Amino acid sequence: MTSRADDAERTGERIVDAMLQRFASTPYAHIRLEDIADDAEVTVQTVLRRFGSKAALLVTTAQRELGRIAASRAGIAGASPRETVDALADHYETYGALILKMYSEAELVDGLVELARRGREYHVAWCRSAFVVPTREGESHERRLAQIVAVCDARTWSILRLDSGLSAEQTKVALLELLLPVLEDFS
């Protein structure tokens, strides 16, 4: 990459970082391109030239973060349920509130509904691969998977951690206590 291309890449990353910081703390409707540009130390015209619109910038930001989420979750593949829950809870300490905010504001942003849908599909696929879903005769595999998905969802973490005020460690214990009975092998 040339120096000019490197500079352009760094500028784009600064703009995306600025959007991420604003989105984390400000309702989407109140985010101004002027503030993002100031935070990234560029002009509004640079933001628009690079991303086209505030909505496109947020979608780009969410796509980047979804990639980071997937990368961090891939690192815990094959771990024990306890290790997986610990890593997931640590992950939600960083991303939980942001994930929930994206879901709650997705309808306001062109392109974000589709990205939120893909994020949910990723979560289900991750749960399917991260845990062995036991079944026995007469039992529904899909129901068990749905239970795992619900326990491992950011909303469940939020209820325990944010709404109930549990510590990070207590939240890990509570998630594991919810999950282990679902994972029991009844064969």
N, C-alpha and C positions, 0 to 999 in steps of 0.2 A: 504494500500500500504506500502511496506517496504521502508526503508530509501534508499536502492539501487534503487528501482523502482522510488521513488520520485526524486532522483538525475538524473536518466535517463530521466524522464519526463521534468524536468527543463532544462536539456541540450538540449533536442529536441526543447523546446520552445525558448531557446536562439538562436538556429540555425535558426529556422523559423523567429524569429524577425530580425535576421541579414539579412536574404534574403529579407524580406519585406523592410527594410531600403535601402538596395542596389538597389532593383528593383524600388523603388520609385524615385531614383535619377540617375540611370545608365541604359543605354540601355542593354537589356538582353545579347546581344553578348559580351559585355564588362565586365560582371560580372564574377569574378574569384572565384572559390571555395576556393582558398587560402585566399582571402579577407573576405569571409563569415566566414571561420574557425577562422581567426584572430579576427574578430568582436565578434564572439561567444565564444572566448577563448577556442577553441578546435582544434584538428588537422583535416586536410583534410580527413584523414582516418576515423575519427569519423563521419564526415559529410557523407561520402560515405557509411559507414557501416549502418548508420541510415536511409538514404534516397535513396541511390543507384546511383543517378546522379543529376546534376544541374537541369535538366528538372523536375525530380520527386520532388525535393525540392521546386521548384517554384509552381508546381501543388498543393502540400501539403499546401504551404503558401496561395495560392489563395483559396483553399477549406476552410481553417480556416477563412479567411477574409470574404468569402461569407456567412459562418455561422454567423459571427458577424453582417454582414449587415442585414441578414434576422432577427436576433434577435432584432436589433435596429428598424427595420421597423415594426416588429410585435407590438412594444410598442405604435405605433400611430394608431392602428386599431380603427375604430369607431370615429375618431376625425372629426372635421369640416374641410371643404376644406382649410380654412386659416391655421388651426393648422397642417394639413397634409403637406401642402406646406412649411410651416415654418420648420417643422421637416425634410422634405426631403432636403430642401436647406441647413440646418445645417449639415445633413448627407453628402451632396456633398462637403461641406467645408472640411471635413475629407477625404472622399473617392473618390470624383469626378475625380480628376486627375489620381489617381491610377486605377480606373475602365477604364477610357479611354486609359491609357497606356496598360493595360492588353488586351483590345480589339485590339489595334494597333499592338501588338507584339505576339498575340496568335498563328499566323501561324508559328512562329519560335520555338515553344516549344511543343514537343509531349505531348498530353493530355490537353493542354490549350484551344484548339479550342472547344473541347467538354464542358469544364467547362464554357467558355464564352457563348456558346449556352445555357447551363443550366441557367446561370446568366440572359440572355435576357428573357428566358421563365419565370423565377422567377419574373422579373420586370413586365411583362405583367400580370401575375397572381396577383401580388400585386396591380397593378393599377385597375384591375377588382374588387378586394375586397375592396380597399381603397375608391373608389368613386362609387356612384350610377350613372350608365350610362343611361341617359334618351333616350328614343326613341319616335317617333311618326310615324303614318302611312306613309309609303313611305321612311322612313329614315332608314339608315343602322346602326344597333347596332355595328357591327364590325368597321365601319368607325369612329363612335364616340369613341369607345375604342381605336382605332389607334391614334386618335387625343390626347386623354389623355396620352397614352403611349409616344407620341412624346413630349408633353409639359413637362412631368415628367422625361424625359431621361437625363442622365448625359451630353449628347452632347448639349442639349438645355441650361442646366445650364452653361456649359462651354462657349457657345457663348455669353450669357448674362454677366456672371461673369468675365471670363478670357479674352475673345476676345474683348468685348465691354467695359470692365473696370468698370462695375457697382459695387457698394458696395454690401456687403452681404444683407443688408436690401432692397436696390433697386432691387436686383435680386429676392428676395421673392415677392415683389410687382409685378414685371414684370411677374413672373411665374403665380401668382394668376390672374392677368389681362388676361393672355392667357387662363387660365383654366376655369374661371367662365363662359364665354359664351358657352363653350362646355358642361358644367354641367347643364345649364338652362333647366328647365322642360317645354317642349312645349305643354304638354297635356291640 
